[in-house]
Amino acid sequence: MTKIKICGITGEDEIATLNETGVDYAGFVLYEKSKRYVTVQKARQLFEKLNKDIRKVAVAVAPESELIEEIGRAGFDLLQVHGVDAAEAERIAAQTKLPVWLAVNLRDPAEVRRWRREEYHRIAGVVIDAGAYGSGKTFGWEQNGQDEMCCAVRAFREELLAEGRTFVLAGGLNAENVAEGIRIFAPDVADVSSGVETLCDGMRAKSIIRIKKFKKAVQKTEGV
Ligand SMILES: O=C(O)c1ccccc1NCC(=O)[C@H](O)[C@H](O)COP(=O)(O)O
């Protein structure tokens, strides 16, 4: 079944929500400019409350060497890296013992063609995401899934799968569109942040109801 990653975890209530809903991955955004920013230290405190079978993903943007080292010591299971090219992601993967997912923030079809030509030796997986980080917007696949960009993404997915790499679909997913995303791209992992949040006293928080709905929509694609 398509696995589920809930990204942008910031507090203990959200950890309890993930434990109760039983998702596969929890993402912690270690990028200071993000509204979902947590320090590595804060993420480590949250790990203590997280069920052991939920994998912990460090999400970073063009991380400096020091942060990569800190992430490597903190107990994460994976490092998802945005804002770097394939060569830089390969260098990061060589520096850390963690499996690395390269996040590609898509802006136009030419970009997918460029990424498809890259050589991946150490990268464990690729996250195909919308142009803006954690924006709740898709990269435009929901029109019909047949345009140039979608075809290029599917071809990219085939290449990654043939090499045994994980393919993650991200950007603007929610309970209403995730089944269509799975039908078009057949990802290994569906990654969501904004689409399972609610505003509570002006603060964004992951909603247990929305996560349950999201999970149900994913399970329905497999007849569960
Ligand atoms: O969420 C952020 O603010 C963020 C900042 C910098 C890098 C990555 C970030 N988020 C990553 C994710 O939440 C997911 O990988 C993905 O973008 C899904 O986001 P959304 O469209 O909100 O579902």
Ligand as a Chemical Component Dictionary entry (heavy atoms), coordinates in Angstrom:
data_LIG
# 
_chem_comp.id                   LIG 
_chem_comp.type                 NON-POLYMER 
_chem_comp.pdbx_formal_charge   0 
_chem_comp.three_letter_code    LIG 
# 
loop_
_chem_comp_atom.comp_id 
_chem_comp_atom.atom_id 
_chem_comp_atom.alt_atom_id 
_chem_comp_atom.type_symbol 
_chem_comp_atom.charge 
_chem_comp_atom.model_Cartn_x 
_chem_comp_atom.model_Cartn_y 
_chem_comp_atom.model_Cartn_z 
_chem_comp_atom.pdbx_ordinal 
LIG O1  O1  O 0 6.587  22.857 5.271 1  
LIG C1  C1  C 0 7.467  23.706 5.124 2  
LIG O2  O2  O 0 7.329  24.855 5.551 3  
LIG C2  C2  C 0 8.728  23.374 4.405 4  
LIG C3  C3  C 0 9.741  24.301 4.369 5  
LIG C4  C4  C 0 10.928 24.013 3.738 6  
LIG C5  C5  C 0 11.113 22.797 3.124 7  
LIG C6  C6  C 0 10.111 21.850 3.129 8  
LIG C7  C7  C 0 8.927  22.130 3.755 9  
LIG N1  N1  N 0 7.912  21.232 3.771 10 
LIG C8  C8  C 0 8.025  19.976 3.169 11 
LIG C9  C9  C 0 6.715  19.316 3.198 12 
LIG O3  O3  O 0 5.893  19.604 4.019 13 
LIG C10 C10 C 0 6.376  18.284 2.200 14 
LIG O4  O4  O 0 7.504  17.672 1.744 15 
LIG C11 C11 C 0 5.581  18.859 1.074 16 
LIG O5  O5  O 0 6.109  20.068 0.706 17 
LIG C12 C12 C 0 4.129  18.898 1.318 18 
LIG O6  O6  O 0 3.666  20.155 1.667 19 
LIG P1  P1  P 0 2.136  20.559 1.450 20 
LIG O7  O7  O 0 1.960  21.055 0.061 21 
LIG O8  O8  O 0 1.874  21.623 2.458 22 
LIG O9  O9  O 0 1.288  19.347 1.707 23 
# 
loop_
_chem_comp_bond.comp_id 
_chem_comp_bond.atom_id_1 
_chem_comp_bond.atom_id_2 
_chem_comp_bond.value_order 
_chem_comp_bond.pdbx_ordinal 
LIG O1  C1  DOUB 1  
LIG C1  O2  SING 2  
LIG C1  C2  SING 3  
LIG C2  C3  SING 4  
LIG C2  C7  DOUB 5  
LIG C3  C4  DOUB 6  
LIG C4  C5  SING 7  
LIG C5  C6  DOUB 8  
LIG C6  C7  SING 9  
LIG C7  N1  SING 10 
LIG N1  C8  SING 11 
LIG C8  C9  SING 12 
LIG C9  O3  DOUB 13 
LIG C9  C10 SING 14 
LIG C10 O4  SING 15 
LIG C10 C11 SING 16 
LIG C11 O5  SING 17 
LIG C11 C12 SING 18 
LIG C12 O6  SING 19 
LIG O6  P1  SING 20 
LIG P1  O7  DOUB 21 
LIG P1  O8  SING 22 
LIG P1  O9  SING 23 
# 
